[in-house]
Amino acid sequence: MIALGNFLFHYRNVLFPVLYLFLFFPSPHVFGSNAAAAAAGLMVIMAGQGMRIATIGLRYIIRGGSKRCIHARDLVTDGMFAHCRNPLYAGNILILAGLGLIANSIVFLAFVLPFFLLAYYSIVRAEEDFLLAKFGDDYRDYMRDVNRWFPRFRGLSETIGSMSFNWRRVVIREYNATFIWMAGAVLLMLRNGYIQPDNSMFRELLPLFYAILAILTVMYGTVRYLKKSKRLRDI
């Protein structure tokens, strides 16, 4: 499992995007209504994105080295990491589940999402092996006190209130991933609307969908320009 985790960690930026394409494959539906599917999916996604924003805004860690291998300079146990050992991965899983719901795809939720669960579990096992070797008893104590996946909500408000929140870091670190899932969600809703016959409501909302895509693209381009020109920095 650890060897698999190291392999998936190294190649995840190539493998995972290919699996995202299954969101657009034809599939039996989970919900009878695409509107209900979109509403359910967006709620799950916002929970996942909220977890990622809270994590990055309070305390950010980097576990990927220059060669896309697991790496950590320090053992981070504060911020959201005081309540969940892998809050970013937990947020990713919620976002993927939400996209599967928006796609209204049994195929994605029943077959592709479980692969992502296995992949993240393997990656986490590989990271734990690395961190145990590097930090020893300190990390072992941390593992005993904090859940691997499910956040401990006790004391969360005190954690958030006691730390400064870095919005610049959130924007810089999250703009790319957020654009991808938001644009993907809109495209999935467009796809569902086009394949559903006689959908008068969808035709009325069609300009809104295209306007949202245009706004997202402009926002992405603006943040990317500000980041590359160093006008927006993580302070």
N, C-alpha and C positions, 0 to 999 in steps of 0.2 A: 504493500500500500504506500509506503514511504517513497519507494522508487517511482511508482506511478505518479505520486504527487509532485516529485521533482520534475518529471517529464512534462506533466501538464502545466506546471508553473512556467516552465521554459517556453512552451509552445502555445500557451493560452491565447495570446494575441493573434495567432493565426487560426487556431482551431475553433475558438468560441464564436467569432463572427460568422464562420461557415454554418454553425448550428443555429444561429439566429435566423437564417433563411427559412428554416422549417416553420417559422411563424406565418409565412406567407403561402405555405403549401395547402392545398385543399384538404379539408378534414371534416368529419362529423362535428356538430356543434355541441357545446356545453349548455348554452342557454338558447331558448327559443327566440329571444329578442337580442339583436346586436346592440341595442341601446342599453339593455340590462348588463350585457357582457362588458361594454365599455365603462359603465358606471362602477361595476364591481372591480374591474381591472385597475381603473384609475385610483380607487381607494387603497388597494393593496400597494400600488406603485408609490403613492404618496407616503405611505408608512415606511417603505424601504428607502425612499429618497430622504425623508426626514431623518432616518437613522444615520445615513451617510453624511448629511449636512451637519448634524450634531457632532458626529465623530470628528470630521475634518475641521470644523470650526473651533472645537475645544482643544484637540491635540491630534497631530498627524504623525504617522509613522511610515517609514519606507522600508519595505522588506524585499525589494528587488534591486539587485546589483547591476553593474554595467553590462553584464553578460546574461541578464534576465534570470539570474539565480537567486535563491533565497538569501537574504542578507538582513542584518539588523545591527545598528550601532549601539543602541541602548534598549533596555527593557522598559517599555512604556506601560504603566499600570494606572495612570490617572485619566481624567476625562471619561469618555464613554467606555474606555478600556477597563475602568474600575467596575463596570457593570456587565460587560460581555467581552470575552476574549477576542472575538472576531466580528465586531459590529459592522465593518465594511462588507464582509462576505455575506453576513445575514441580510444586510440591505440589498445586496446584489440579487440574492435568491428571491426576496420579495418582489423586486422589480421584474425579474424574469417571470415569476408566477403571474404578476399583473399583466404583463404583455401577452402571456398565454391566454389569460381571460379576455383581454381586449380582442385578440385574434379569434376568440371563440373556438379554440382548437383543442379537441380531445387528443389529437396526435401529439401536439407539443406538450400538453400537460401530463399525458400518461406515459410518454416515451422519452421526449427530449429533456424535460425538466428533471426527471430522475437521474439522467446522465449528468446534468449540471450538479445535482446534489452529491453524486458520487465523486465528481471532479473536485468540488470544493472540499469535501471531506478528506480526500486524498491529499490535496494541497495543504490543508490545515495539519494533517498528520505529519507531513514532511516539514512544515514550519515548526511544529512542536518538537520534532526530533532535533532540528537545528538549534532552537532556542534552549532546549535542555542541555545540549552539549556546550553551548556558550555561556549560559547563565546559571546552570546547575540548580542548587536548592532554591535560589530566589525565584526562578521560574516554576519550579515544582510547587512551592508554596502558593504562587499566584494561580496555578492550575487548580489547586485544591479549593481556593477561596472564590474563584470567579467561574461562571458557567462558560462552556465553549460556545454555545449558540444562542441560548435564550436569555435576553437581558434581565438583570435583576433591577426592578424598578425602585426598590427601597433605597432612599438616599439620592435618587437621581436629581431631584429639584435642588438639593444642596450642592451637588456636583456642578450643575449648570450655573447656579448663582455664585459659586465661589471662584469661577474661572472667567477670564476674558474671552470673548468670542471673536474670532478672526474671520470676518466676512471676505476680506480680500483673498485669503487662502482658499476659502470655499469656492469663490468664483474661478480662481486660477486652476484649482485642482479638478473642479467638477464640470466646467463649462462644456468640455468635449463629450463626456459620457452623458450629461443631461441633455444636450442637443440630440444625441443619437437616440436615446429612448423616447424623448418627446416627439421627434420627427417620425420615429418608427411607430409610435402610438397613433399619430395622425394618419400616416399611410395605411396602417391596418384598418382604421375606421373608414378611410376612403375605399379601401379594397372591399370591405364588408358592404358598404353602401352600393357600390357598383354591381356587385353580384346578387344583391337582393332586388328582385323585380318589383316594379310599381311602388317604389319608396319615395313618396312625394315629400316627406319631411327631409330626407337626405338631399334631394335636389334643391330645396330651399336653403339648406345649410352649406351647400357646396362652396359658395364664395367664401364663407367663414373658414372652412378648412384650408383653402388655398391661402387666405390671408394669414392664418396662423403659421403655415409653413414659411411664408415670406418673412414674417416677423422673426421667427426662430432663426432663419438663415442670416438675417441682418444682425441679430444679437450675437450669434456665433462669430460672424466675421468681425464684428466690432471688438469683442473680447479678445479674439485671437490677435488682432492687430495691436491692441493695447498691451497684450502680454509680450508679443514678439518685439515691440518697440520699447519695452521696459517702462512704459508709462503706467502699467499696472503691475505692482510687485507685492510679493508676500512679505509683509512686515510684522 
